[in-house]
């Protein structure tokens, strides 16, 4: 009997040990299987793809914002069509990039707002590069040099900048002419009314000059030289002194560096192949591009 009991105990212990080994083996196998069967999507590590900022470069149509009375850069001819140096330049870029160009006349004082709101894609119309504007837009490389000059009627007693004291001086509202004058604060405050008389556009300022309602106009040299040539140089006098040198650039959205880089590259190529020279000679009888 004792022998039978011993055998029974040995068999029981052997069964328990076997079950324990099998149980442990099963747990190990399950653990390995679970790990091996994990899909990549179940990983705790995620890969974040880099998002590319939208760019005007990706659009099929480019909208150019301009003041349509700013001859010879962008203005309406006798047929009412928008023409000008900057207009031809924009068309040349459109052809190079394979884009449709549309010209949108805007309130020039609202140009940066129009750009940031997405109503236009470029500010391209004798747009002077300034530090203040650089805070709002991204500029192309400069393509033309300019000055803010002073024009009066022939025979005026205004011969120097100092002679503007107490006089009515006109300029386009929100233009670089106003900014340039404001930098010479003492002189600016000495004008009649302690500031410039501003107009919606330069044509209105020049009409008031011709009518004797103001004494002088400060504006872009490129515009004034063109205007005077059309109206008759004998009617006007341009002072030797001016309100500073400046450069024109094309304004693009602050975030759109891709467009700026592509624009600058294309400009260099159009300069090299003679396209810019031909456009400039058509409007100015010489190549004045940078």
Buried (B, 14 or more C-beta within 10 A) or exposed (E): EEEEEEEEEEEEEEEEEEEEEEEEEEEEEEEEEEEEEEEEEEEEEEEEEEEEEEBBBEBEEBBBBBBBBBBBBBBBEEEEEBBBBBBBBBBBBBEBBEBEBEBBBBBBBEBBEBBBEEEBBBBBBBBBBBEEBEEBBBBBBBBBBBBBBBBBBEEBEBEEBEBBEEBBBBBBBBBBBBBBBBEBEEBBEBBBEEBBBBBBBBBBBBBBBBEEEBBBBBBBBBBBBBBBEEEEEEEBBBBEEBBBEBBBBBBBBBEBEBBBEBBBEBBEEBBEEEBBBEBBBEBBEEEBBE
